[in-house]
C-alpha cells in the first residue's frame, strides 16, 4: 500500500468542525475508496481551548498555522478561516512549500484568486475549492470535469440560502422583510446582520468563481452587477404570484461568443420553471451547455455538514493524485494553460428582458396615463396591469408587467417617473427571468 497522506487544517470553526467530523467518523470508507490512509496530522485555530462538538486526539491542535505550513510531512493544507489577508497568506505559503491546498473561501477566490491560481500552476500543485460554491453540491467539479466538453451558454443559480429562506417566508407567510430576516437569524440561517447575504455579495462571489472556470481566466468581481432583496415587500411577492411568478434572488451569467454578462438581483421566475420551486435554505444551479443541454444541481448550499462534505471530497481528490505520484492533473480553472483575458464584459444597460414595476401612486384620474406615457416615450410597452384602489387621494399600488425592454431605457423612464408629483415613493423594479 502507498504511504500515508497527511492533512493539516487551518481553521476549526463551523466548517472546520464538520470537515474533521467526517474525516474521523468516515475514516474507514475513505480509506477503502482511496486505497491509502488519510491522516489528519494537525489542526490550527486561534482558540484551541474552545469547546466543540467533535472530539480530536490529544496533540492535534495548535494555535500556530506555521506548524502546518512548515511541516514537511503534511501533503495537503486546508484553509477554512475565511477572510482575505491571513487566508491568502496561508494559501500562498502552503503553495510555495509545494503543498496542495483546499479552500472554501469564496470571497478570496472571487476577489484575489488570480495570484493563487498562477502560483499553484507554477508550483505544479492542486488548488481545490468545491466548497466555495453551493456547499455540498458538486457544481465546481461539474464545470471543471463533467461538462468540460461543452461550451457553457448560461449559468443561473439560487446561490444564497439565507436570501432564499427570507423570500420563502415572505411569500408563504406574508412576513415583512424585517420579520423574515429576524426569523432567519433566530433559526441560525443568517448572521446578524446578514448584509453580505441579502445585498447580493455572497452570490456574486460564487457566480464570479463559476464564470472564471467557464472562461479559464479570472473574471473581475467588480464587474458583477449586484442588487439585493431588501427593497422587496410582501406585496411584491403577492403580485408576482398573481402574475404567475415566484421571486428569487438569482445569480445569472450568459456567454455569447466573447461577450460575458454576470449579474445578481431579484428576479421573477415563471412558476413552471424548476428554479421557482427551490425553497427555504436550499440552493440550485442550472447550467446549460451547447451539447449536454440543461443540467440542474440542487441541495443544501451551506452549513457544517454539506460544506464539510465538499471539503473532504477535495481532500480525497488530491490524495488520489498524490498516492499515484503525479502532479495534480486539473488546473485551477480547468484549462491546460493560463488564458489571457480575451472576453468583453457586457454592461447591464444592454440587457433585454421583461420588467415588473410597482408604483405607489395617488388615487386620482390620469395617473396611469402619465406613467404609461413616460414608458411609451422610452420604448417600453405594457403587457398587463393590476390597479387596486384603496382610498380617495391616498396611495394605491399600480403594478405592471412589460414586454421585453432594454435596461438603459427602463432606467431612463424610471428616473422621470420617480419625479412625478403623483407618486408617493420610489418605484420597485424587478427583472423577469425568461429561462
N, C-alpha and C positions, 0 to 999 in steps of 0.2 A: 504494500500500500504506500502511496505517496506520503510525503511528510505532512505534518500538521500545518494548518494555515491559521495564522494568528491575527486577531482583530482587536483594534483599540477604538473605543467610543469616547468622543468628546461631547459632553452634554448628557445629563442624566435627569432631564425633566420629563414631561409627559410622553413625548415620542421616544426619548431615550429609554424610559422605563418599559414602554411597550416593546421596543426592539430587544432589550435584554431579556424580558419575559419570554419572548418567542425563541430566542437563541437557547435559553435554558430548558424550557418545557418541551420544545420540539427538537431537542438535540439529536435524538436517535433517528428520526425521519430525515432530518437534514443530512446526517452522516450517510444514511443509506442512499439518498439521492445524489450526493456529491461523490461518494466513494473515498472521502478523506475526513479527517477530524477538523471541524471548525472550532477553534479555541478562542473564547473571549478572554483575552490576556489582561486588559486594563480598561478602566472607566475613569475618565477625568470629569470633575464637576467642581464648581466654585464652592459648593456646600456639601461635603461628603458625610455630614452627620445628620442631615435631614431624613426623617422617616419616610420610607417609600413602601409601596405595596408589593414590591418584588425583592426577594432576598438574594444577595450575591455572596459568593465565598469571601472569606477574610483575605485581605491583601490585594483585592482587585481595585479598590477605589484610591484615587489620588486627586489632589487639588491642583496639580500641575499638568497642563496639557503637554508640556515639553517632555514629560515622562513617556508619553505615547509617540510624539513626533520624532524623538531621538532614539527610540528603541529599535535597534537593527533587526530584532526578531519579529516585529509587527509588520505584516504584509498589507493590511487594509486599514485605513483610518476613516472613521465615520464621524462626520461633523453634524451635530444636532443642537447647537447652541442658538442658532438663528442670528439675526442682525447682520451687519455688514463688516465692520472693521476687523474685529477679532476673528470672525469666521473666515474671512478672506485670508487673513494672515496665517491661520492654521492650515487651511487647504493648500496654499501656495508652499508652505514649509513642508508639508507632507509630500507633495508632488516633487519638490526639489530633492527630497530624500529618497525618491524612487518608489514611493508607496502609492498604491491605488487608493482612490478616495470615493466615498459615498456621501451624499448630502441630500437633505430635504429642503434646502434653503432657497426657496423660490425668489425672494427679493434679491439676494446676492447674485444668482444666476441671471435674472432678468436685467438687472441694472449694471452688473460688473462682470458678467460671465466670460467676456472675451479673453481677458488675461488668463483666467483659469483654463479655458479650453486650449489656448495656444501653448501654455507651458506644459500641459498634460500631453499634447501631441509631440512636443519636442522631447519630452522625457519618456515617451512610449509607455505611459501608464493610463489606466482607465479612469474616467470620471462618470459615475453612475448617479442618476438623480430621479429615479422613478417616483419617489415620494414627494417630489416638488410640485406635482400636478395631479390632482384627483385622488389624493390619499391612496387607498388600496386598489384603485382602478388602473390597470396596466396600460395606460394610454401612451406613455413615453416609449415603452418597448414596442407598442403597435406602430408608432410613427417611424422609429428607427429601424425596425426589423420586419414586422408583419406586413406593413403596407409599403415597404421601401421600393417596390417595383412600380409604384403608381406616381403620377403627378397629382398632388393633392389640390383639389379645386376650392374646397371650403371647409372650415372648421367652425362649428357652432357649439358652444358649451354653456351649461349651467355649472359654474366652477366655484361658487361660493355658497356653502351650505347655510351660513348664517343669514345671508340675504334671502335665500330661498325659503328658509324657515319663517322669516318675518313676513314675506309676501304670502306664504301659505296661510298663516294665522290671520292676516288681514282679509284674505279672500274668503276663508271658510268660517271665520267667527266674527267678521266685521270689526275687528280691533283697529284702533287708530295706529298709526306708525309708532308713536311713542309707547303705547301699551304693548305692541308686539315686540319692540326692542327690549322692554323690561322683562317680558316673558322669556325671550331668548337668553338674556343674561341670567335670569333666575334658574333656568334649566341647564345652564352650563354650555350653551351653544354659542355664546358670544362673549367677547371681552367687554369690559366696562371702562370707557365707551368703545363700541365696535367700529371705530372710524374707518379703518382700512378695509373692513368687510363691506360696509354699506356705501362707501363712496366709490367703489369700483376698483380700488388699487390692488387688492388681493387677486381679483380675477384678471386684472391687466398684467400682473406679474406672470400668471400662469399662461395666458394666451401668448405673451412675448416668448416664453420658452418654446412653446409648440411651433410658433411661426418660425423661430430660429432654426428648428430642426427641419422644417419643410424647406427652408431656403438654403440651409447649410452654411449660414452666416448669421452672426448675432443681429437680431432686429432691434432697433433703438426703442427702448422702453418709453421714452418721452414722446414718441410718435403714436402711441396707442391712445386713441380718444377715450376719455373716461367720464362717465356720468353715473351718479348713484341713485338710490331709491328713496332718499329722504324727503323728496317733494311730493311723493305719491300719497293719496288718501284712500280710505275705503270706498269712496265714491268712484274713483278711477277703476278699481278692481270690479266694482259692481257694474259700471257702464261697459267695461271690457267684456264682462260675462254676457250682457245683453246683446253685444255685437257678435258674440261667438268666439271670444278670445280669452286666454289667460295671460297675465302679466308676469314676466320672468326677467331677472337680470341676466342678460346674455353677454357672452364674450364671442365675438364673431370675427373671423378673418377670411378674406377672399383672395384668390390668386388668379390672375389673368395675364398670361404672357409674363412680362417682368414687372407688372403692377401689383402692389400688395396693399391691402387695407386691413387694419386691425382696430377694433373698437369694443368698448364695454359700455352698455347702457340698458335701461329697462326697455323691454320690447313686448308688443302684443303678439302672442303666439297663437295661431289658429288651434282651436280645441281638438281638431283632428290630427294635429301633429304630435308625434310621440313625446317631444320635449314638454308639451303643455301639461303632461301628467306626471312630471317629476316633481315630487313634493317634499316638504319638510327639509331635513338636512342632507338629502341625497343630491349627488352630482350626476351629470350626464354629459358626455361628449359625443357629438355627431360629426363624423369625418366622412367626407366624400372624395373618392379617388376616381381617376379617369377610367380605370379598368375594373376596380373592385366595386364601384358604386358606393352606396351609403352604408356606413357601419356605425353602430351605436354602442357606446361603452357606458355602463351605469353602475353605480354603487355608492358606498359611503365615501365622501370626499375628504374627510378629516377624522381626527380622533386618534387616541393612543394605539389601538389595535390595528385598524386599517392602515394607518401610516407606518406603523412598525412592521407590518407585513410587507409593505413595499420596500422598506429599507433592507430587510433581511433578504428579499428576493435579489436586490442589487448585490449584497454581500456574496450570496451564493453564485451569482453570475460571474463575478470577478474571481471567486475561488476556483471555479471550474477552469478558467484560463490559467491561473497560477499553477494548479495541480498538473496541467498538461505542459507546463514550461513554455508557454507562448505569451507574447505581449498581448494586451487587450486588443481584440480584433475590431471592435466597433468604435470609431472615433466619436468624440463627444456629441457632435451634431450629425453623425451618420454619414458623412462624406469622407472619401479617402484622402482628400486634401482640403486645406482651408480655402474656401471660396471667397472671391472678392465680392464686395457689396455691389452686385450688379442688378439691384432691384430699385424700383421707384415707389415711394410711399404715395398712395393715392389719398388726397385730402378728403375730409368728411364732406366738404362742400360739393363734391361730385356724386355723393350718394343719391340714388333714386329709389324711393320706396313710398308706400302709403303712410299717412300720418294720422294720429289721433290727437285732437285738440279738446281741452276742456276750458271754456271761457266762463268767468264769473262776471255776469252782466246785470245791469239794471233792467228790471222788468218793465219795459215800455216799448211802444211801437218803433220800428225802424232799426232796432239794434242788430237783428240778424242780417238785414240788408247792408248795413255798414261793414260788418265783419266780412260777409261774403264778397262785397265789392273789393276790399283790400286783397283778399285771397285771389280773386279773379285778375286783378291788376298784376299779380305776381305769378301768373300761370299755374295756379293751384285750383283744381276743380273738386267740388264736394261730391262725395259718394253717398253719404247718409248723415242724418241729423237727429239728435234727441234733444228736445227742449222741454223742460218741466217748470212750470210756473210755481211760485211759492206765495209771494205777496206783492201787491201793487207797489211799484217803485223800490222794491227790495231786490237783493241779489238773487239771481237764478243761474243754474248751470246750463250752458249751451254746449253740447257735446257733438263733435263732428268726426267722421272718418273721411279722409280724402282719397282720391285716386292717386296713383303714383306721382310724386313730385320730387323736385330737386332740393336737396338740403339748403343750398345757398338761397333759393327762392323762399323757402319756408322761413329762414332766419330773417330775411328782409321783411316779409309780411308780418311776422310777429313783432318786430321792432316798431312797426307802425301801429298794429292793433293794440299792443300793450299801453300805448299812449292815448288811446281813445277815451273820452270822458264818460263813456257808457260802461266801462269795465271797472270792477272794484278790486281786482287782484291780477297778478301776472298769470299768463296763460300756462297751463300744463300741457306739454307736448310729449308724446310717446311715439316712437317709430314702430311700424308694423313689420313683423318678420314674415317674409314670404316663403322661406324654405328654399 
